[in-house]
Amino acid sequence: MEKERQKYPKRLSLPISILDRMIVQDLVKTLLSVWSVIVVIIVSREFVRVLDKAIEGRVSSETLLSLLALKTIIFSVTLLPAALFMAVLMVIGRMYRDQEMSAIASAGGGAGMLYRAVFLMVLPLSVITAGLSLYVGPWAEASITRIMHQGEESSDLRGIAAGKFSEYSQGDLVFYVEKITDDKKMHQIFVQSRQQGKLAVINAKSARLEELPDGVYIVFEQGERVQGQPGQLDYVIENFDEYAVRMEGRDTIVNLNQPAVATKTLWGSQKTADIAELQRRFSIPVGVLLLSFIGVPLAQQHPRDGVYGNIFMGFLIYFSYGNLIRLTHIWVINASVPAWLGSVGCTIFLTVIGAAFLAKWYGWQWLLIKIREKVAL
């Protein structure tokens, strides 16, 4: 018998139980559903603003999809803690309503078993979120800033359409084109420009855009140029075969705002604005951990409770937490509070709330006993 037993090696017990897999699968499905809905709603609202800028000629229509993708990345990272918090409340709350928690409790399961299953997904997700918040998010913000800067630089050349007047530079430049052919050549052009109080009018049969090393030029062909000051007889009339006008270059320096600055640049900086921005980025993965810690005891409900259970309470907690992060961000920038308090304050806030809900679940005496055991060790 002993020889036969040696033929069959002992099976290693899997560290992940069936209950763990079931909860993780439900969390992943619910998280993806909630996350996608929230992101689509927020990105759609933000994309309307980008479309307004495209209509005004401040953003190129070719970059709209790039801007949409970058905005989606930014909001996906920012809204991940809220989506995960709601997913935990919905999944654990459903287990209470379906009497699954009663079966788990009868088998000896409790908060430890639930936390084990939830954090099997939350821990690796928080690491991924940290990478997204510290590196991917700033890269997306910087890319948007550069695209918007390039759009501002070329806004005077954008929005020209056949059969309509286009106004640029706050009315100092008015452009009209009767026809634009497939080779991007413009025909029957009227241009009115105002510089230093002088008004210039150009009428030409055709025009084209040319990019040269020193800038972009509009080359007018076979036309007439009239320049003078309105109300005076001092004016100049010129006929030309070709007349090139250089579009004035704009400031090519891209000024990155705080969310677009690379994390390695912020690290070690003593400026309060850089410290506050770094704390904001770290608050996203920390929020993933702490909100999940709160979500497990908060999801506890009676089987007869409503479908949404304690989601309203969760909304109030997240709303308060989000506002506290914004306030501490401003306080740290203004040096109203010490820099260390800005990062610790929000963490203490969520930890206290989570401990209160956990104590309510098991009772305050249980919590005191556990604290004493930890202190004794």
Secondary structure, 3 states (H helix, E strand, C coil): CHHHHHHCCCCCCCCCCHHHHHHHHHHHHHHHHHHHHHHHHHHHHHHHHHHHHHHCCCCCHHHHHHHHHHHHHHHHHHHHHHHHHHHHHHHHHHHHHCCHHHHHHHCCCCHHHHHHHHHHHHHHHHHHHHHHHHHHHHHHHHHHHHHHHHHHHCHHHCCCCECEEEEEHHHCEEEEEEEECCCCCEEEEEEEEEECCEEEEEEEEEEEEEEECCEEEEEEEEEEEEEECCCCCCEEEEEEEEEEEECCCCCCCCCCCHHHCCHHHHCCCCCHHHHHHHHHHHHHHHHHHHHHHHHHHHCCCCCCCCCCCCHHHHHHHHHHHHHHHHHHHHHHHCCCCCHHHHHHHHHHHHHHHHHHHHHHHHCHHHHHHHHHHHHHC
